[in-house]
């Protein structure tokens, strides 16, 4: 799907490693005063003065984390950045820099890597992020991308996973399950294409789902919103592996239990309609789907009046004593033990 025989193909070997890095990073502008030196020396130099520094990294491997038969390289670059920024926001921090390392096989010409970097550049522009370094090397097995994101926060603002308290409210941003369904739609279209290469997919009814899979957005806006509302979460995590996995992380690390109410889980109408079409349970999809890049957090009950009317935030449950366990309360009022069936990259 990558090659078009009519397009120009420049071999990466023509530029060499330093030529390639210079070529790919020439249009990235510096946006932060914390960036003293970006790309172009042995290492970047950053100065956060009296802030705490937040660092996170992700490795994406072709065939494990993405499929280039339906994931355009530009979208892949954008999404790879989002996955990392989301982790910084999940600490209640603001992301400011990234490094990008790639390993590519010789089936990728320069033009393909330029596309990947177009997506990375767009993400940096949209979220005011400085690209300050990275590495390029060759691979025998396709494409690997490793991105490290760096952010900052005041010491008193950082939020961890292990600080949820009994009676806190469980809150989620946005809606859940759409990214996983977008993946199912794309996989189905891929199978149709393999049988009949002339078929043209009509994704009109699934536009929101496909966008959530191919071009997710990290919730930088929520960090500002919470500050404006004067709400500091008691614990927070981002939803990359499915809602149930993330709730269980908070429960295990905070040594608490929870009640999650099925009827409160926010679902987009397109998610509900597509679940019916695919004969899937929408609650299962929201609990185990993953890649939503929404934020899940707990707040003190005293903060409830500050968030209750906000369209971006939904209270989906509350924290209980550890002895109570982590439970899903169904629409029928039954309690079911929450299990983690989300994404596991080691499987």
C-alpha positions in Angstrom: 0.0 0.0 0.0 3.0 2.3 0.5 4.5 2.2 -3.0 3.2 4.1 -5.9 5.3 3.4 -9.0 4.6 6.9 -10.4 5.9 8.7 -7.4 9.5 9.8 -6.9 11.4 7.5 -4.6 14.5 8.8 -2.9 16.6 6.2 -1.2 17.4 7.1 2.4 21.0 6.0 1.8 21.4 9.0 -0.5 21.1 11.4 2.5 22.8 9.4 5.2 21.8 9.5 8.8 22.7 13.1 9.6 21.4 14.4 6.3 18.1 12.6 6.9 17.7 14.0 10.4 18.6 17.5 9.1 16.1 17.1 6.2 13.3 15.9 8.4 13.7 18.4 11.2 14.4 21.6 9.3 10.8 23.0 9.6 10.4 22.4 13.3 10.3 25.7 15.2 11.1 26.1 18.9 8.0 27.2 21.0 9.2 27.0 24.6 11.6 29.0 26.6 12.5 25.8 28.5 14.2 24.6 25.3 17.7 26.0 25.4 19.1 23.8 22.6 17.0 21.6 20.4 18.1 19.4 17.4 21.6 19.9 16.0 24.1 19.1 18.8 25.1 16.0 20.7 22.1 16.4 23.1 19.3 18.8 23.8 19.5 21.3 26.6 16.4 22.1 28.6 15.9 24.3 31.6 12.8 23.9 33.8 14.0 26.0 36.6 11.9 25.2 39.7 9.4 22.8 38.0 9.2 19.0 38.2 10.0 17.3 34.9 7.7 14.6 33.6 9.2 12.0 31.1 7.4 9.2 29.3 8.2 7.0 26.3 6.4 4.7 23.9 7.6 2.2 21.3 5.4 1.4 18.3 6.2 -1.5 16.0 4.7 -2.3 12.6 2.6 -5.4 12.7 2.1 -5.1 16.5 0.8 -1.6 17.1 -0.2 -0.5 13.6 -1.0 -1.8 10.1 0.1 0.4 7.2 -2.4 -1.1 4.9 -5.0 1.3 6.4 -3.0 3.6 8.7 -1.6 6.5 6.5 1.9 7.4 7.6 0.9 11.0 8.3 -1.8 9.8 10.7 0.7 7.4 12.3 3.1 10.2 13.0 0.4 12.3 14.6 -1.0 9.4 16.7 2.4 8.4 17.9 2.9 11.9 19.4 -0.6 11.9 20.9 0.0 8.6 22.7 2.9 10.2 24.5 1.4 13.6 25.2 -1.6 11.9 26.7 0.7 10.3 29.4 2.1 13.7 30.3 -1.4 15.2 30.7 -2.4 12.1 32.8 0.2 13.4 35.4 -1.6 16.8 35.3 1.4 18.3 33.6 1.9 20.2 30.4 4.0 18.6 27.6 6.7 20.8 26.0 9.3 18.6 24.2 9.6 15.3 22.3 12.4 13.2 20.9 11.6 10.9 17.9 13.6 7.8 17.0 12.7 5.6 14.0 14.1 2.4 12.5 13.1 1.9 8.8 13.6 -0.9 6.4 14.8 -0.2 2.8 11.2 -0.5 1.5 10.6 3.0 2.7 11.8 5.8 0.5 12.5 9.3 1.8 9.0 10.4 0.6 7.3 7.9 3.0 9.4 9.1 6.0 8.6 12.7 5.0 4.9 11.8 5.3 5.4 10.3 8.8 7.2 13.5 9.8 4.4 15.7 8.4 2.1 14.1 11.0 4.7 14.6 13.7 5.1 18.2 12.7 1.3 18.8 12.7 1.1 17.4 16.2 3.9 19.6 17.4 2.3 22.6 15.8 -1.2 21.9 17.2 0.0 21.2 20.7 3.0 23.7 20.9 5.6 21.0 21.3 9.4 21.3 20.5 11.1 18.5 18.7 14.5 18.4 20.4 16.2 15.2 19.2 16.0 11.5 18.3 17.7 8.9 16.2 17.3 7.2 12.9 18.6 3.7 12.0 17.8 0.8 9.7 15.5 -2.1 10.4 15.1 -5.5 8.8 11.5 -5.8 9.8 9.6 -2.7 8.7 9.0 0.4 10.8 9.6 1.1 14.5 8.9 4.4 16.1 10.0 5.4 19.6 8.9 8.8 21.0 9.8 10.3 24.3 7.8 13.2 25.6 8.9 15.7 28.3 6.7 17.9 30.3 6.6 20.0 33.4 4.4 20.7 36.4 4.7 22.4 39.7 5.4 19.9 42.4 2.1 20.5 44.1 0.2 20.0 40.8 1.5 16.5 39.8 -1.2 13.8 40.1 -0.3 10.1 40.5 -2.3 6.8 40.2 -1.8 5.8 43.8 -3.6 8.6 45.7 -7.4 7.9 45.2 -9.4 7.9 48.4 -12.5 6.1 49.6 -15.7 8.0 48.6 -13.9 9.9 45.8 -15.9 10.2 42.6 -14.7 8.4 39.4 -14.7 10.8 36.4 -14.0 10.3 32.7 -13.5 12.8 29.9 -15.2 12.5 26.4 -16.7 9.2 25.3 -15.3 5.7 25.1 -15.1 2.7 22.7 -15.0 4.6 19.4 -11.3 4.0 18.6 -11.6 0.2 19.0 -14.7 0.2 16.8 -12.9 2.3 14.2 -10.2 -0.4 14.1 -12.8 -3.1 13.6 -14.3 -1.1 10.7 -10.9 -0.7 9.1 -10.0 -4.4 9.6 -13.3 -5.4 7.9 -12.6 -3.1 4.9 -9.1 -4.5 4.6 -10.5 -8.0 4.3 -13.0 -6.8 1.7 -10.2 -5.2 -0.2 -8.1 -8.4 -0.1 -10.9 -10.3 -1.7 -11.8 -7.5 -4.2 -9.1 -4.9 -4.8 -11.6 -2.8 -6.9 -14.0 -2.3 -4.0 -14.2 1.3 -2.7 -15.0 1.5 1.1 -17.9 3.7 2.1 -17.0 4.9 5.7 -19.6 7.7 5.9 -21.5 6.0 8.7 -18.3 5.4 10.7 -16.5 8.8 10.2 -16.2 9.5 14.0 -15.0 6.0 14.8 -12.4 6.0 12.1 -11.2 9.5 13.1 -10.8 8.3 16.7 -8.7 5.4 15.6 -6.6 7.2 12.9 -6.3 10.7 14.4 -6.9 10.7 18.1 -6.4 13.9 20.2 -4.8 14.0 23.6 -6.7 15.9 26.2 -4.5 18.9 26.9 -7.7 21.0 27.1 -8.8 19.1 30.3 -5.6 20.1 32.2 -6.4 23.8 31.6 -10.2 23.1 32.3 -9.5 21.5 35.7 -7.2 24.4 36.7 -9.8 26.9 35.6 -12.4 25.0 37.7 -10.0 24.9 40.6 -10.2 21.1 40.7 -7.1 19.0 41.4 -7.8 15.3 40.8 -6.9 12.9 43.6 -5.6 10.3 41.1 -5.4 10.2 37.3 -4.5 7.9 34.4 -5.0 8.0 30.6 -7.2 5.5 28.9 -5.0 3.7 26.4 -5.7 0.1 27.3 -9.4 0.1 28.0 -11.5 1.6 30.9 -11.5 -1.5 33.1 -7.7 -1.9 33.0 -7.2 1.7 33.9 -9.7 1.7 36.8 -8.0 -1.5 38.1 -4.6 0.3 37.9 -5.9 3.1 40.1 -7.6 0.7 42.5 -4.5 -1.6 42.9 -2.1 1.3 43.3 -4.3 3.3 45.6 -5.3 0.2 47.6 -9.0 0.9 47.2 -12.1 -0.7 45.5 -14.7 1.0 43.3 -18.2 0.9 41.9 -18.5 1.7 38.2 -22.0 2.2 36.9 -22.7 0.7 33.5 -25.5 3.2 32.7 -23.1 6.2 33.3 -20.4 5.1 30.8 -20.4 7.8 28.0 -21.0 6.4 24.5 -21.3 8.2 21.2 -24.4 7.4 19.2 -22.2 6.1 16.4 -20.7 3.6 18.9 -24.1 2.4 20.0 -25.3 2.0 16.3 -22.1 0.2 15.2 -22.2 -2.1 18.2 -25.7 -3.2 17.2 -24.6 -3.7 13.6 -21.5 -5.7 14.6 -23.5 -7.6 17.3 -21.1 -6.3 20.0 -21.9 -5.3 23.6 -21.2 -1.6 23.8 -20.3 -1.8 27.5 -17.7 -4.5 26.8 -16.2 -2.3 24.0 -16.0 0.7 26.3 -14.4 -1.4 29.1 -11.9 -3.3 27.0 -11.4 -1.4 23.7 -8.6 1.0 24.4 -6.8 3.7 22.4 -9.4 6.3 23.4 -6.7 8.6 25.0 -9.3 10.1 27.3 -8.5 10.8 30.9 -9.8 8.9 33.9 -9.5 10.6 37.3 -10.9 10.7 40.8 -12.0 13.8 42.6 -13.1 14.6 46.2 -16.9 14.8 46.5 -16.6 18.4 47.6 -15.4 19.2 44.0 -18.5 17.7 42.4 -20.5 21.0 42.2 -17.6 22.5 40.2 -17.8 19.8 37.4 -21.4 18.5 37.5 -22.7 20.5 34.5 -19.5 20.2 32.4 -20.1 18.6 29.0 -16.6 17.2 28.8 -16.8 15.3 32.1 -18.9 12.4 33.3 -19.1 10.9 36.8 -19.2 7.1 36.2 -18.8 5.8 39.7 -17.1 6.2 43.1 -14.2 4.8 45.1 -14.9 2.3 47.9 -13.0 0.4 50.6 -10.6 -2.2 49.2 -12.5 -5.0 50.9 -15.5 -4.2 48.6 -13.5 -5.0 45.5 -13.7 -3.3 42.0 -17.1 -3.8 40.5 -19.3 -3.0 37.5 -22.9 -2.2 38.6 -25.0 -3.3 35.7 -28.2 -1.5 34.5 -30.1 -4.2 36.3 -28.3 -3.4 39.5 -26.1 -6.5 39.7 -22.5 -6.2 40.8 -20.0 -7.9 38.5 -16.2 -8.0 39.3 -14.2 -5.8 37.0 -11.6 -7.7 34.9 -8.9 -6.3 32.7 -9.4 -7.6 29.2 -7.9 -4.7 27.4 -4.9 -4.4 25.2 -1.8 -6.3 26.3 1.2 -5.6 24.1 3.2 -8.6 25.4 0.6 -11.2 24.2 
